Amino acid sequence: MEAGRRSIWIICLVWVFLGGICSLVIAEFIRNHSADEYVDYYGSDVFQNAVSVAETSLTVLRTLDRSDNAPCSAEDLEEMRGVVFAAPYLTDVGRLRDGYLVCTGIWGELAMPVKMPPRSQVVGVNAATLWKGARGIAPAGLAVDMSSFGNSVVMTAPTAFARYEDPAERLAALVLTSDASYSYQSFGDTEGLAPLLGSNSDWYRIAQRRVYSRCNDKIDVCVVATYDAPALLKTAPLDFLLVLAGGVSA
């Protein structure tokens, strides 16, 4: 009789344990799904913005490169001013001569041409030369990102990525080239993100770090975004207790 009761208790405890494990696994899958939706929304937003900025810069550079106007002529300056006011994400455009910035749409022909700093990168897919955070070019000593093609140069507006500069807790994003050799922009703690390029979180893998990754090969712009989801016990202790209760009632 006593042995039978002991067996029943053991069986009940086993079922409670198995029910709790199953409930925890289900809860983790639900949490992962929510975290994936969160990082996918954030990452895709950063990606679309990065692509828009790059496409705008390349379109303007190609337009200026095909222009029949003599560089820095009155007609050229008027065209560049029109481009600056019409193109989003750009703060100015200009012309280069022998490694110097000689005129811009906003400032006109410069009395003292400005020597361009050493380039940061040349992106082979579109043959654009890049400068990151260059100082001494824009007025007031502001650091600007620039790209050039031929004798034309465009300056990215500081506000182009402003809304991503202070990401929510546990979020991070890296805008980079497809070979991960150059980083256009970074937001949050991006240490270790570059090697994640090309990977995305699988729904069936239980992992704290959820990953979004996407590339546009035509303009060589990629984004890796991550969200380090907190443990279930830390985010919702009441939910954790309910999960255990679910195991007991299973």
CYANA upper distance limits for C-alpha pairs under 8 A (distance plus 0.5 A):
  1 MET  CA      5 ARG  CA      6.94
  2 GLU  CA      6 ARG  CA      6.75
  3 ALA  CA      7 SER  CA      6.70
  4 GLY  CA      8 ILE  CA      6.80
  5 ARG  CA      9 TRP  CA      6.77
  6 ARG  CA     10 ILE  CA      6.71
  7 SER  CA     11 ILE  CA      6.65
  8 ILE  CA     12 CYS  CA      6.64
  9 TRP  CA     13 LEU  CA      6.61
 10 ILE  CA     14 VAL  CA      6.66
 11 ILE  CA     15 TRP  CA      6.74
 12 CYS  CA     16 VAL  CA      6.62
 13 LEU  CA     17 PHE  CA      6.55
 14 VAL  CA     18 LEU  CA      6.60
 15 TRP  CA     19 GLY  CA      6.37
 15 TRP  CA    248 VAL  CA      8.47
 15 TRP  CA    250 ALA  CA      7.85
 16 VAL  CA     20 GLY  CA      6.53
 16 VAL  CA    247 GLY  CA      5.89
 16 VAL  CA    248 VAL  CA      5.34
 16 VAL  CA    249 SER  CA      7.95
 16 VAL  CA    250 ALA  CA      7.23
 17 PHE  CA     21 ILE  CA      6.74
 17 PHE  CA    247 GLY  CA      7.34
 17 PHE  CA    248 VAL  CA      8.26
 18 LEU  CA     22 CYS  CA      6.67
 18 LEU  CA    247 GLY  CA      7.69
 19 GLY  CA     23 SER  CA      6.56
 19 GLY  CA    246 GLY  CA      7.61
 19 GLY  CA    247 GLY  CA      4.47
 19 GLY  CA    248 VAL  CA      7.16
 19 GLY  CA    249 SER  CA      8.34
 19 GLY  CA    250 ALA  CA      5.83
 20 GLY  CA     24 LEU  CA      6.60
 20 GLY  CA    243 VAL  CA      7.32
 20 GLY  CA    244 LEU  CA      5.83
 20 GLY  CA    245 ALA  CA      8.19
 20 GLY  CA    246 GLY  CA      7.19
 20 GLY  CA    247 GLY  CA      4.17
 20 GLY  CA    248 VAL  CA      7.25
 20 GLY  CA    250 ALA  CA      8.45
 21 ILE  CA     25 VAL  CA      6.72
 21 ILE  CA    247 GLY  CA      7.73
 22 CYS  CA     26 ILE  CA      6.68
 22 CYS  CA    247 GLY  CA      7.95
 23 SER  CA     27 ALA  CA      6.56
 23 SER  CA    243 VAL  CA      6.16
 23 SER  CA    244 LEU  CA      7.72
 23 SER  CA    246 GLY  CA      7.04
 23 SER  CA    247 GLY  CA      6.56
 24 LEU  CA     28 GLU  CA      6.60
 24 LEU  CA    243 VAL  CA      6.80
 24 LEU  CA    244 LEU  CA      8.17
 25 VAL  CA     29 PHE  CA      6.77
 26 ILE  CA     30 ILE  CA      6.78
 27 ALA  CA     31 ARG  CA      6.64
 27 ALA  CA    243 VAL  CA      7.88
 28 GLU  CA     32 ASN  CA      6.49
 28 GLU  CA    206 ILE  CA      7.35
 28 GLU  CA    232 LEU  CA      7.95
 29 PHE  CA     33 HIS  CA      6.64
 29 PHE  CA    203 TRP  CA      7.91
 29 PHE  CA    204 TYR  CA      7.71
 29 PHE  CA    206 ILE  CA      7.47
 30 ILE  CA     34 SER  CA      6.87
 31 ARG  CA     35 ALA  CA      6.63
 31 ARG  CA    232 LEU  CA      8.21
 32 ASN  CA     36 ASP  CA      6.46
 32 ASN  CA    203 TRP  CA      7.44
 32 ASN  CA    206 ILE  CA      7.47
 32 ASN  CA    207 ALA  CA      8.16
 32 ASN  CA    208 GLN  CA      8.48
 32 ASN  CA    210 ARG  CA      8.16
 33 HIS  CA     37 GLU  CA      6.78
 33 HIS  CA    203 TRP  CA      7.12
 34 SER  CA     38 TYR  CA      6.76
 35 ALA  CA     39 VAL  CA      6.74
 35 ALA  CA    210 ARG  CA      7.22
 35 ALA  CA    227 TYR  CA      7.61
 35 ALA  CA    229 ALA  CA      6.99
 36 ASP  CA     40 ASP  CA      6.35
 36 ASP  CA    201 SER  CA      7.80
 36 ASP  CA    203 TRP  CA      8.44
 36 ASP  CA    210 ARG  CA      6.57
 36 ASP  CA    211 VAL  CA      7.99
 37 GLU  CA     41 TYR  CA      6.60
 38 TYR  CA     42 TYR  CA      6.86
 38 TYR  CA    227 TYR  CA      8.37
 39 VAL  CA     43 GLY  CA      6.25
 39 VAL  CA    171 LEU  CA      8.06
 39 VAL  CA    210 ARG  CA      7.48
 39 VAL  CA    211 VAL  CA      7.43
 39 VAL  CA    212 TYR  CA      6.88
 39 VAL  CA    225 ALA  CA      7.22
 39 VAL  CA    226 THR  CA      6.71
 39 VAL  CA    227 TYR  CA      6.27
 40 ASP  CA     44 SER  CA      6.32
 40 ASP  CA    211 VAL  CA      8.44
 40 ASP  CA    212 TYR  CA      6.22
 40 ASP  CA    225 ALA  CA      8.50
 41 TYR  CA     45 ASP  CA      6.68
 42 TYR  CA     46 VAL  CA      6.88
 42 TYR  CA    225 ALA  CA      8.05
 43 GLY  CA     47 PHE  CA      6.57
 43 GLY  CA    173 ALA  CA      7.48
 43 GLY  CA    212 TYR  CA      6.51
 43 GLY  CA    213 SER  CA      7.93
 43 GLY  CA    223 VAL  CA      7.51
 43 GLY  CA    224 VAL  CA      7.52
 43 GLY  CA    225 ALA  CA      5.67
 43 GLY  CA    226 THR  CA      8.35
 44 SER  CA     48 GLN  CA      6.51
 44 SER  CA    212 TYR  CA      8.50
 45 ASP  CA     49 ASN  CA      6.73
 46 VAL  CA     50 ALA  CA      6.58
 46 VAL  CA    164 TYR  CA      8.01
 46 VAL  CA    173 ALA  CA      8.19
 46 VAL  CA    223 VAL  CA      7.81
 47 PHE  CA     51 VAL  CA      6.61
 47 PHE  CA    175 VAL  CA      8.20
 47 PHE  CA    214 ARG  CA      7.92
 47 PHE  CA    222 CYS  CA      7.56
 47 PHE  CA    223 VAL  CA      6.19
 48 GLN  CA     52 SER  CA      6.63
 49 ASN  CA     53 VAL  CA      6.71
 49 ASN  CA    161 PHE  CA      8.19
 50 ALA  CA     54 ALA  CA      6.69
 50 ALA  CA    175 VAL  CA      7.85
 50 ALA  CA    221 VAL  CA      7.77
 51 VAL  CA     55 GLU  CA      6.43
 51 VAL  CA    216 ASN  CA      8.00
 51 VAL  CA    219 ILE  CA      8.29
 51 VAL  CA    221 VAL  CA      7.14
 52 SER  CA     56 THR  CA      6.52
 53 VAL  CA     57 SER  CA      6.79
 53 VAL  CA     88 PRO  CA      8.43
 53 VAL  CA     89 TYR  CA      6.53
 53 VAL  CA    156 THR  CA      8.40
 53 VAL  CA    160 ALA  CA      7.68
 54 ALA  CA     58 LEU  CA      6.67
 54 ALA  CA    219 ILE  CA      7.62
 54 ALA  CA    221 VAL  CA      8.27
 55 GLU  CA     59 THR  CA      6.45
 55 GLU  CA    219 ILE  CA      7.83
 56 THR  CA     60 VAL  CA      6.69
 56 THR  CA     87 ALA  CA      7.46
 56 THR  CA     88 PRO  CA      7.85
 56 THR  CA     89 TYR  CA      8.00
 57 SER  CA     61 LEU  CA      6.63
 57 SER  CA     90 LEU  CA      8.04
 57 SER  CA    147 SER  CA      7.98
 57 SER  CA    154 VAL  CA      7.00
 57 SER  CA    156 THR  CA      8.35
 58 LEU  CA     62 ARG  CA      6.62
 59 THR  CA     63 THR  CA      6.63
 60 VAL  CA     64 LEU  CA      6.64
 60 VAL  CA     83 VAL  CA      7.88
 60 VAL  CA     87 ALA  CA      8.48
 60 VAL  CA    154 VAL  CA      8.23
 61 LEU  CA     65 ASP  CA      6.51
 61 LEU  CA    148 SER  CA      7.39
 61 LEU  CA    149 PHE  CA      6.62
 61 LEU  CA    152 SER  CA      6.62
 61 LEU  CA    153 VAL  CA      7.32
 61 LEU  CA    154 VAL  CA      7.56
 62 ARG  CA     66 ARG  CA      6.73
 62 ARG  CA    149 PHE  CA      8.08
 63 THR  CA     67 SER  CA      6.85
 64 LEU  CA     80 MET  CA      8.44
 64 LEU  CA    152 SER  CA      7.00
 65 ASP  CA    149 PHE  CA      7.89
 65 ASP  CA    150 GLY  CA      7.03
 65 ASP  CA    151 ASN  CA      7.70
 65 ASP  CA    152 SER  CA      7.04
 69 ASN  CA     73 SER  CA      7.50
 69 ASN  CA     75 GLU  CA      6.79
 69 ASN  CA     76 ASP  CA      5.84
 70 ALA  CA     75 GLU  CA      8.26
 70 ALA  CA     76 ASP  CA      6.93
 71 PRO  CA     76 ASP  CA      6.48
 71 PRO  CA     95 ARG  CA      7.21
 72 CYS  CA     76 ASP  CA      5.95
 72 CYS  CA     77 LEU  CA      6.24
 72 CYS  CA     95 ARG  CA      7.52
 72 CYS  CA    102 VAL  CA      8.15
 72 CYS  CA    103 CYS  CA      6.44
 72 CYS  CA    104 THR  CA      8.34
 72 CYS  CA    108 GLY  CA      8.08
 72 CYS  CA    109 GLU  CA      6.83
 73 SER  CA     77 LEU  CA      6.62
 74 ALA  CA     78 GLU  CA      6.68
 75 GLU  CA     79 GLU  CA      6.70
 76 ASP  CA     80 MET  CA      6.67
 77 LEU  CA     81 ARG  CA      6.61
 77 LEU  CA    103 CYS  CA      8.41
 77 LEU  CA    104 THR  CA      7.50
 77 LEU  CA    105 GLY  CA      5.86
 77 LEU  CA    108 GLY  CA      6.81
 78 GLU  CA     82 GLY  CA      6.79
 78 GLU  CA    105 GLY  CA      7.57
 79 GLU  CA     83 VAL  CA      6.79
 79 GLU  CA    105 GLY  CA      8.20
 80 MET  CA     84 VAL  CA      6.74
 80 MET  CA     93 VAL  CA      6.90
 80 MET  CA     94 GLY  CA      7.75
 80 MET  CA    104 THR  CA      7.70
 80 MET  CA    105 GLY  CA      5.08
 81 ARG  CA     85 PHE  CA      6.90
 81 ARG  CA    105 GLY  CA      4.82
 81 ARG  CA    106 ILE  CA      6.61
 82 GLY  CA     86 ALA  CA      6.60
 82 GLY  CA    105 GLY  CA      8.40
 83 VAL  CA     87 ALA  CA      6.23
 83 VAL  CA     93 VAL  CA      8.34
 83 VAL  CA    105 GLY  CA      8.50
 84 VAL  CA     88 PRO  CA      8.38
 84 VAL  CA     90 LEU  CA      6.89
 84 VAL  CA     91 THR  CA      7.08
 84 VAL  CA     92 ASP  CA      6.14
 84 VAL  CA     93 VAL  CA      7.10
 84 VAL  CA    105 GLY  CA      7.33
 84 VAL  CA    106 ILE  CA      8.26
 89 TYR  CA    156 THR  CA      6.35
 89 TYR  CA    157 ALA  CA      5.67
 89 TYR  CA    159 THR  CA      7.70
 89 TYR  CA    160 ALA  CA      5.58
 90 LEU  CA    154 VAL  CA      7.43
 90 LEU  CA    155 MET  CA      6.20
 90 LEU  CA    156 THR  CA      5.04
 90 LEU  CA    157 ALA  CA      5.21
 90 LEU  CA    160 ALA  CA      8.37
 91 THR  CA    154 VAL  CA      8.44
 91 THR  CA    155 MET  CA      6.19
 91 THR  CA    156 THR  CA      6.27
 91 THR  CA    157 ALA  CA      5.02
 91 THR  CA    158 PRO  CA      8.31
 92 ASP  CA    104 THR  CA      7.19
 92 ASP  CA    105 GLY  CA      6.72
 92 ASP  CA    106 ILE  CA      6.77
 92 ASP  CA    154 VAL  CA      6.60
 92 ASP  CA    155 MET  CA      5.84
 92 ASP  CA    156 THR  CA      8.04
 92 ASP  CA    157 ALA  CA      8.39
 93 VAL  CA    104 THR  CA      5.95
 93 VAL  CA    105 GLY  CA      6.16
 93 VAL  CA    106 ILE  CA      8.24
 93 VAL  CA    152 SER  CA      7.93
 93 VAL  CA    153 VAL  CA      6.15
 93 VAL  CA    154 VAL  CA      4.82
 93 VAL  CA    155 MET  CA      6.55
 94 GLY  CA    101 LEU  CA      7.46
 94 GLY  CA    102 VAL  CA      7.96
 94 GLY  CA    103 CYS  CA      5.93
 94 GLY  CA    104 THR  CA      4.33
 94 GLY  CA    105 GLY  CA      6.55
 94 GLY  CA    152 SER  CA      6.35
 94 GLY  CA    153 VAL  CA      5.71
 94 GLY  CA    154 VAL  CA      6.92
 95 ARG  CA    101 LEU  CA      6.44
 95 ARG  CA    102 VAL  CA      6.45
 95 ARG  CA    103 CYS  CA      6.06
 95 ARG  CA    104 THR  CA      6.91
 95 ARG  CA    151 ASN  CA      6.01
 95 ARG  CA    152 SER  CA      5.17
 95 ARG  CA    153 VAL  CA      6.51
 96 LEU  CA    100 TYR  CA      5.89
 96 LEU  CA    101 LEU  CA      5.12
 96 LEU  CA    102 VAL  CA      6.33
 96 LEU  CA    103 CYS  CA      8.10
 96 LEU  CA    151 ASN  CA      5.29
 96 LEU  CA    152 SER  CA      6.47
 96 LEU  CA    153 VAL  CA      7.49
 97 ARG  CA    101 LEU  CA      7.01
 97 ARG  CA    102 VAL  CA      7.06
 97 ARG  CA    151 ASN  CA      7.09
 99 GLY  CA    115 LYS  CA      6.61
 99 GLY  CA    116 MET  CA      6.28
100 TYR  CA    113 PRO  CA      6.31
100 TYR  CA    114 VAL  CA      5.73
100 TYR  CA    115 LYS  CA      4.82
100 TYR  CA    116 MET  CA      5.95
101 LEU  CA    113 PRO  CA      5.96
101 LEU  CA    114 VAL  CA      5.52
101 LEU  CA    115 LYS  CA      6.80
101 LEU  CA    116 MET  CA      7.10
102 VAL  CA    109 GLU  CA      6.62
102 VAL  CA    110 LEU  CA      6.04
102 VAL  CA    112 MET  CA      8.13
102 VAL  CA    113 PRO  CA      5.20
102 VAL  CA    114 VAL  CA      7.26
103 CYS  CA    107 TRP  CA      7.40
103 CYS  CA    108 GLY  CA      5.75
103 CYS  CA    109 GLU  CA      4.61
103 CYS  CA    110 LEU  CA      5.76
103 CYS  CA    113 PRO  CA      8.10
104 THR  CA    108 GLY  CA      5.56
104 THR  CA    109 GLU  CA      7.04
104 THR  CA    110 LEU  CA      8.27
114 VAL  CA    137 ILE  CA      7.18
116 MET  CA    137 ILE  CA      7.87
117 PRO  CA    131 TRP  CA      8.42
117 PRO  CA    134 ALA  CA      7.55
118 PRO  CA    131 TRP  CA      8.22
119 ARG  CA    129 THR  CA      7.30
119 ARG  CA    130 LEU  CA      6.49
119 ARG  CA    131 TRP  CA      5.70
120 SER  CA    129 THR  CA      8.18
120 SER  CA    130 LEU  CA      6.05
120 SER  CA    131 TRP  CA      5.35
120 SER  CA    132 LYS  CA      6.70
121 GLN  CA    129 THR  CA      6.46
121 GLN  CA    130 LEU  CA      5.62
121 GLN  CA    131 TRP  CA      7.39
121 GLN  CA    182 TYR  CA      7.74
122 VAL  CA    127 ALA  CA      6.92
122 VAL  CA    128 ALA  CA      6.20
122 VAL  CA    129 THR  CA      4.92
122 VAL  CA    130 LEU  CA      6.48
123 VAL  CA    127 ALA  CA      5.90
123 VAL  CA    128 ALA  CA      5.92
123 VAL  CA    129 THR  CA      6.96
123 VAL  CA    130 LEU  CA      8.06
123 VAL  CA    220 ASP  CA      8.09
124 GLY  CA    128 ALA  CA      7.58
125 VAL  CA    218 LYS  CA      7.64
125 VAL  CA    219 ILE  CA      7.14
125 VAL  CA    220 ASP  CA      7.03
126 ASN  CA    218 LYS  CA      8.48
126 ASN  CA    219 ILE  CA      7.02
126 ASN  CA    220 ASP  CA      8.50
127 ALA  CA    149 PHE  CA      7.49
128 ALA  CA    147 SER  CA      6.72
128 ALA  CA    148 SER  CA      6.07
128 ALA  CA    149 PHE  CA      5.74
129 THR  CA    147 SER  CA      5.85
129 THR  CA    148 SER  CA      5.66
129 THR  CA    149 PHE  CA      7.05
130 LEU  CA    145 ASP  CA      8.01
130 LEU  CA    146 MET  CA      6.25
130 LEU  CA    147 SER  CA      4.92
130 LEU  CA    148 SER  CA      7.16
131 TRP  CA    144 VAL  CA      8.50
131 TRP  CA    145 ASP  CA      6.05
131 TRP  CA    146 MET  CA      5.50
131 TRP  CA    147 SER  CA      6.71
132 LYS  CA    144 VAL  CA      7.22
132 LYS  CA    145 ASP  CA      5.05
132 LYS  CA    146 MET  CA      7.07
132 LYS  CA    184 TYR  CA      7.93
133 GLY  CA    143 ALA  CA      5.19
133 GLY  CA    144 VAL  CA      5.25
133 GLY  CA    145 ASP  CA      5.58
134 ALA  CA    143 ALA  CA      5.58
134 ALA  CA    144 VAL  CA      5.76
134 ALA  CA    145 ASP  CA      6.77
134 ALA  CA    146 MET  CA      8.14
135 ARG  CA    141 GLY  CA      6.24
135 ARG  CA    142 LEU  CA      6.50
135 ARG  CA    143 ALA  CA      5.10
135 ARG  CA    144 VAL  CA      7.20
136 GLY  CA    141 GLY  CA      5.67
136 GLY  CA    142 LEU  CA      7.73
136 GLY  CA    143 ALA  CA      8.07
137 ILE  CA    141 GLY  CA      7.52
137 ILE  CA    142 LEU  CA      8.26
137 ILE  CA    143 ALA  CA      8.41
137 ILE  CA    144 VAL  CA      8.35
138 ALA  CA    142 LEU  CA      6.24
138 ALA  CA    143 ALA  CA      7.68
138 ALA  CA    144 VAL  CA      7.50
144 VAL  CA    155 MET  CA      6.96
144 VAL  CA    156 THR  CA      7.03
144 VAL  CA    157 ALA  CA      7.94
144 VAL  CA    158 PRO  CA      7.49
145 ASP  CA    155 MET  CA      6.40
145 ASP  CA    156 THR  CA      5.98
146 MET  CA    153 VAL  CA      7.32
146 MET  CA    154 VAL  CA      6.09
146 MET  CA    155 MET  CA      4.98
146 MET  CA    156 THR  CA      6.51
147 SER  CA    153 VAL  CA      6.16
147 SER  CA    154 VAL  CA      6.08
147 SER  CA    155 MET  CA      7.31
148 SER  CA    152 SER  CA      5.97
148 SER  CA    153 VAL  CA      4.61
148 SER  CA    154 VAL  CA      6.82
149 PHE  CA    153 VAL  CA      7.09
156 THR  CA    160 ALA  CA      7.43
158 PRO  CA    162 ALA  CA      7.37
159 THR  CA    163 ARG  CA      8.26
161 PHE  CA    165 GLU  CA      7.33
164 TYR  CA    187 PHE  CA      6.98
165 GLU  CA    187 PHE  CA      6.05
165 GLU  CA    188 GLY  CA      7.95
166 ASP  CA    187 PHE  CA      7.42
166 ASP  CA    188 GLY  CA      7.34
167 PRO  CA    171 LEU  CA      6.46
167 PRO  CA    172 ALA  CA      7.20
167 PRO  CA    187 PHE  CA      7.19
167 PRO  CA    188 GLY  CA      6.64
170 ARG  CA    226 THR  CA      8.39
170 ARG  CA    227 TYR  CA      5.93
170 ARG  CA    228 ASP  CA      5.70
170 ARG  CA    229 ALA  CA      7.60
171 LEU  CA    188 GLY  CA      7.11
171 LEU  CA    189 ASP  CA      8.44
171 LEU  CA    225 ALA  CA      7.85
171 LEU  CA    226 THR  CA      6.31
171 LEU  CA    227 TYR  CA      5.17
171 LEU  CA    228 ASP  CA      7.35
172 ALA  CA    186 SER  CA      8.30
172 ALA  CA    187 PHE  CA      5.96
172 ALA  CA    188 GLY  CA      5.03
172 ALA  CA    189 ASP  CA      6.23
172 ALA  CA    190 THR  CA      6.43
172 ALA  CA    225 ALA  CA      6.08
172 ALA  CA    226 THR  CA      5.94
172 ALA  CA    227 TYR  CA      7.21
173 ALA  CA    186 SER  CA      6.41
173 ALA  CA    187 PHE  CA      5.66
173 ALA  CA    188 GLY  CA      7.16
173 ALA  CA    189 ASP  CA      8.50
173 ALA  CA    190 THR  CA      6.93
173 ALA  CA    193 LEU  CA      8.35
173 ALA  CA    223 VAL  CA      7.34
173 ALA  CA    224 VAL  CA      6.09
173 ALA  CA    225 ALA  CA      4.61
173 ALA  CA    226 THR  CA      6.95
174 LEU  CA    183 SER  CA      7.57
174 LEU  CA    184 TYR  CA      8.32
174 LEU  CA    185 GLN  CA      6.53
174 LEU  CA    186 SER  CA      5.03
174 LEU  CA    187 PHE  CA      6.86
174 LEU  CA    190 THR  CA      6.86
174 LEU  CA    193 LEU  CA      7.47
174 LEU  CA    194 ALA  CA      7.90
174 LEU  CA    223 VAL  CA      6.09
174 LEU  CA    224 VAL  CA      5.76
174 LEU  CA    225 ALA  CA      6.87
175 VAL  CA    183 SER  CA      6.35
175 VAL  CA    184 TYR  CA      5.84
175 VAL  CA    185 GLN  CA      5.51
175 VAL  CA    186 SER  CA      6.65
175 VAL  CA    221 VAL  CA      7.44
175 VAL  CA    222 CYS  CA      6.18
175 VAL  CA    223 VAL  CA      5.08
175 VAL  CA    224 VAL  CA      7.21
176 LEU  CA    180 ALA  CA      6.34
176 LEU  CA    181 SER  CA      8.02
176 LEU  CA    182 TYR  CA      6.10
176 LEU  CA    183 SER  CA      4.68
176 LEU  CA    184 TYR  CA      5.78
176 LEU  CA    185 GLN  CA      7.55
176 LEU  CA    221 VAL  CA      6.46
176 LEU  CA    222 CYS  CA      5.75
176 LEU  CA    223 VAL  CA      6.76
177 THR  CA    181 SER  CA      6.85
177 THR  CA    182 TYR  CA      6.11
177 THR  CA    183 SER  CA      7.11
177 THR  CA    184 TYR  CA      8.18
177 THR  CA    220 ASP  CA      5.94
177 THR  CA    221 VAL  CA      5.71
177 THR  CA    222 CYS  CA      6.21
178 SER  CA    197 LEU  CA      8.41
178 SER  CA    215 CYS  CA      7.30
178 SER  CA    217 ASP  CA      7.83
178 SER  CA    220 ASP  CA      6.31
178 SER  CA    221 VAL  CA      7.00
178 SER  CA    222 CYS  CA      6.39
180 ALA  CA    194 ALA  CA      6.58
180 ALA  CA    195 PRO  CA      8.33
180 ALA  CA    197 LEU  CA      8.08
186 SER  CA    190 THR  CA      7.13
190 THR  CA    194 ALA  CA      8.44
192 GLY  CA    196 LEU  CA      8.03
193 LEU  CA    197 LEU  CA      7.75
193 LEU  CA    224 VAL  CA      7.08
193 LEU  CA    225 ALA  CA      8.13
193 LEU  CA    226 THR  CA      8.28
194 ALA  CA    224 VAL  CA      7.68
196 LEU  CA    211 VAL  CA      8.23
196 LEU  CA    213 SER  CA      8.14
196 LEU  CA    224 VAL  CA      7.42
197 LEU  CA    213 SER  CA      6.40
197 LEU  CA    214 ARG  CA      8.23
197 LEU  CA    222 CYS  CA      8.44
197 LEU  CA    223 VAL  CA      8.07
197 LEU  CA    224 VAL  CA      6.36
198 GLY  CA    213 SER  CA      6.19
198 GLY  CA    214 ARG  CA      7.29
199 SER  CA    211 VAL  CA      7.54
199 SER  CA    212 TYR  CA      7.68
199 SER  CA    213 SER  CA      6.46
200 ASN  CA    210 ARG  CA      8.12
200 ASN  CA    211 VAL  CA      5.54
200 ASN  CA    212 TYR  CA      5.61
200 ASN  CA    213 SER  CA      6.34
201 SER  CA    205 ARG  CA      7.78
201 SER  CA    210 ARG  CA      6.02
201 SER  CA    211 VAL  CA      5.62
201 SER  CA    212 TYR  CA      7.41
208 GLN  CA    228 ASP  CA      6.13
208 GLN  CA    229 ALA  CA      5.67
208 GLN  CA    230 PRO  CA      7.32
208 GLN  CA    231 ALA  CA      7.81
209 ARG  CA    226 THR  CA      7.04
209 ARG  CA    227 TYR  CA      6.21
209 ARG  CA    228 ASP  CA      4.86
209 ARG  CA    229 ALA  CA      6.59
210 ARG  CA    226 THR  CA      6.02
210 ARG  CA    227 TYR  CA      5.73
210 ARG  CA    228 ASP  CA      6.81
210 ARG  CA    229 ALA  CA      7.70
211 VAL  CA    224 VAL  CA      7.69
211 VAL  CA    225 ALA  CA      6.37
211 VAL  CA    226 THR  CA      5.09
211 VAL  CA    227 TYR  CA      7.21
212 TYR  CA    223 VAL  CA      8.31
212 TYR  CA    224 VAL  CA      6.20
212 TYR  CA    225 ALA  CA      5.53
212 TYR  CA    226 THR  CA      6.71
213 SER  CA    222 CYS  CA      7.89
213 SER  CA    223 VAL  CA      6.12
213 SER  CA    224 VAL  CA      4.99
213 SER  CA    225 ALA  CA      6.90
214 ARG  CA    222 CYS  CA      6.12
214 ARG  CA    223 VAL  CA      6.06
214 ARG  CA    224 VAL  CA      7.34
215 CYS  CA    220 ASP  CA      7.65
215 CYS  CA    221 VAL  CA      6.28
215 CYS  CA    222 CYS  CA      4.52
215 CYS  CA    223 VAL  CA      6.96
216 ASN  CA    220 ASP  CA      6.23
216 ASN  CA    221 VAL  CA      5.86
216 ASN  CA    222 CYS  CA      6.66
217 ASP  CA    221 VAL  CA      7.26
230 PRO  CA    234 LYS  CA      6.91
230 PRO  CA    235 THR  CA      6.71
231 ALA  CA    235 THR  CA      6.82
232 LEU  CA    236 ALA  CA      6.41
232 LEU  CA    237 PRO  CA      7.63
232 LEU  CA    239 ASP  CA      8.36
232 LEU  CA    240 PHE  CA      7.03
233 LEU  CA    237 PRO  CA      5.26
233 LEU  CA    239 ASP  CA      8.35
233 LEU  CA    240 PHE  CA      6.18
236 ALA  CA    240 PHE  CA      6.81
237 PRO  CA    241 LEU  CA      6.80
238 LEU  CA    242 LEU  CA      6.74
239 ASP  CA    243 VAL  CA      6.65
240 PHE  CA    244 LEU  CA      6.95
241 LEU  CA    245 ALA  CA      6.63
242 LEU  CA    246 GLY  CA      6.55
243 VAL  CA    247 GLY  CA      6.90
244 LEU  CA    248 VAL  CA      6.89
245 ALA  CA    249 SER  CA      6.74
246 GLY  CA    250 ALA  CA      6.46
